[in-house]
């Protein structure tokens, strides 16, 4: 396969984002190249299995810790083979206090038609707000 078109890159990243929003880790795994690299702020992973395990572990922790968890994503415009996604997590702890956490990830689609690189970016103030919410709710990570 040649370099993916903007349309093809947008489509594969949209499928991944929808799968992650639905906790469909099998569907998400199908979108990643076996040797995909995830570059995070504090950690990095290599390989689709390790990356999917990271997403699945984070979601499982959230569902165990909070009374309700909702995910939403906003897929941005592709720049060549790279597509940004803003992920939003809605967390509810007893007492009815919701918190919204957002981050941005950039997904690069390779010539094989699957995602070969993920770069995570914290949005200004989001991590600090999340940590404050954890403290208020007595949540330790």
C-alpha positions in Angstrom: 0.0 0.0 0.0 1.2 3.5 -0.7 1.1 6.4 1.7 -2.5 6.6 3.1 -4.6 9.4 1.8 -6.0 12.0 4.2 -9.4 10.3 3.9 -7.9 6.9 4.7 -6.0 8.2 7.7 -9.1 10.0 9.0 -11.1 6.8 8.6 -8.8 4.5 10.5 -8.2 7.0 13.4 -12.0 7.5 13.6 -12.5 3.7 13.9 -9.9 3.6 16.7 -11.4 6.5 18.6 -14.9 5.0 18.4 -13.5 1.6 19.6 -11.7 3.2 22.5 -14.8 5.2 23.5 -16.8 1.9 23.6 -14.1 0.0 25.5 -13.8 -2.2 22.4 -10.2 -3.2 22.7 -10.3 -5.9 20.1 -11.6 -3.3 17.6 -9.0 -0.8 18.7 -6.2 -3.4 18.4 -7.1 -4.1 14.8 -6.3 -0.4 14.0 -2.7 -0.6 15.3 0.4 -1.8 13.5 2.1 -4.7 15.4 5.1 -2.5 16.0 3.2 0.7 16.8 5.0 3.2 19.2 3.1 5.2 21.8 5.0 8.2 23.2 3.4 9.5 26.4 4.3 12.3 28.7 5.7 10.0 31.4 5.8 6.6 29.8 6.1 5.0 26.4 5.0 1.7 25.0 6.0 -0.3 21.9 3.8 -2.9 20.2 0.1 -3.1 19.7 -0.4 -5.5 22.6 1.4 -3.3 25.1 -0.5 -0.2 23.9 -3.9 -1.9 24.1 -3.1 -3.3 27.5 -2.3 0.3 28.7 -5.6 1.6 27.4 -7.5 -1.3 28.8 -5.8 -1.1 32.2 -6.6 2.6 32.5 -10.2 2.0 31.6 -10.6 -0.9 34.0 -9.1 1.2 36.8 -11.5 4.1 36.1 -14.5 1.7 36.1 -13.4 0.2 39.4 -12.7 3.6 41.0 -15.6 5.8 39.9 -19.3 5.4 40.0 -19.8 6.3 36.4 -17.3 6.7 33.5 -18.1 8.0 30.0 -15.7 8.5 27.1 -16.0 10.8 24.1 -13.6 11.7 21.3 -13.4 14.5 18.8 -11.4 13.5 15.7 -9.7 16.5 14.2 -8.6 17.3 10.6 -5.8 15.1 9.2 -2.5 16.7 8.2 -1.2 14.1 5.8 -1.2 10.7 7.5 -1.4 12.2 11.1 -4.8 12.8 12.7 -5.3 14.5 16.1 -8.0 13.3 18.5 -9.1 15.1 21.6 -10.3 12.5 24.2 -12.7 13.5 26.9 -13.2 11.4 30.0 -16.2 12.1 32.2 -15.8 10.7 35.8 -18.5 10.6 38.5 -17.7 9.9 42.1 -20.4 9.4 44.8 -22.1 12.6 45.8 -22.8 13.6 42.2 -19.5 15.4 41.5 -18.5 15.1 37.8 -15.1 15.9 36.4 -14.2 16.3 32.8 -10.6 15.4 31.8 -9.3 16.1 28.3 -6.1 15.2 26.5 -4.9 15.2 22.9 -3.3 12.4 21.0 -1.9 12.4 17.5 -2.1 9.2 15.4 0.1 8.6 12.4 -1.1 6.0 9.9 1.6 4.0 8.0 1.8 2.6 4.6 0.2 -0.7 5.8 -3.1 1.2 6.6 -2.7 0.9 10.4 -1.5 3.3 13.0 2.3 3.2 13.5 2.7 6.1 16.0 0.7 7.7 18.8 1.9 10.8 20.6 0.1 11.9 23.8 -0.1 15.6 24.7 -1.5 17.0 28.0 -3.7 20.0 27.5 -2.9 23.0 29.8 -4.3 22.6 33.3 -6.1 19.3 32.6 -3.7 17.0 34.5 -3.6 19.4 37.4 -7.4 19.6 37.5 -7.6 15.8 37.4 -5.2 15.4 40.3 -7.2 18.0 42.3 -10.4 16.0 41.6 -8.6 12.8 42.8 -7.6 14.5 46.0 -11.1 15.9 46.7 -12.6 12.4 46.1 -9.9 10.6 48.1 -8.7 8.7 45.0 -5.2 7.4 44.8 -3.6 6.4 41.5 
